[in-house]
Amino acid sequence: MAKFLRRAIIWTVLGVAAVLAWENRDTLLQDFVAPLPGMGGSELAFQSWLEEDPARGKQFARFTAFLAEEGVADVVEPWQLMRIDSYYARECEVEPFTIPPEELWPNVLPALRLVRDEVVPTVGPVSVLSSYRTPELNACARGASRSNHLDFSALDLATEPRRRGEGLYRELCTMHDAAGPESRMGLGAYYDPADEGFAGGRFHVDGEGYRSWGRSYTSASSPCRSF
């Protein structure tokens, strides 16, 4: 008898829980798909960010149409171009995404074409870690006062899946050398064999002038000088 009562109570509780879950299914689903702690700049978090403001969705749709018209919509996933560096988003207390001003959109085209024509054939698919910075974010991140990120003309990248270490940077430097000055490629190769903190696979590409640099953001620190 006692076992029967325990089972009856368990089934009753489960039944009530099922009814409550069904009645509150919309709220539960919304909680499930909301950005989770640590998601940072994920695609799911981006979609949630878009849905917070209908104007964002319309502006992003115009941006993706612009990329398609220019033939570069499939170089990287367009939403990644809205991504703020996750570290500085936390440190500077800003949202993890931002849509650059429309008048700056053409500025990213040279970098995207270099990624399509030079980077991806060399190291494979890449993801965008950071692109546009507002002046306020750039100041907080201690970026250069004339950083190309301010004009939406530079991309910080990593391979997908992520590669690290000397081999990656050797390939990037060889690519940069072969592309030559006519490419106008700027390559930030953040590698230092003496410091494992600078071998993580992050690199910068822009189309604003042929040059390379390394961990101290000077040409003297570029690993391409020693490879």
Secondary structure, DSSP 4 states (H G I P E B T S, - for coil): -HHHHHHHHHHHHHHHHHHHHHHTHHHHHHHHHSPPTT--S-HHHHHHHHHT-HHHHHHHHHHHHHHHHTT-TTSS-GGGGGBPPHHHHHHTT--SB-PPPGGGGGGGHHHHHHIIIIIHHHH--EEEEE----HHHHHHTT--TT-GGGGT-EEEEEESSPP-SHHHHHHHHHHHHHH-GGG--EEEE---TT-GGG-SS-EEEESS-SEEE-TTSSGGG-GGGT-
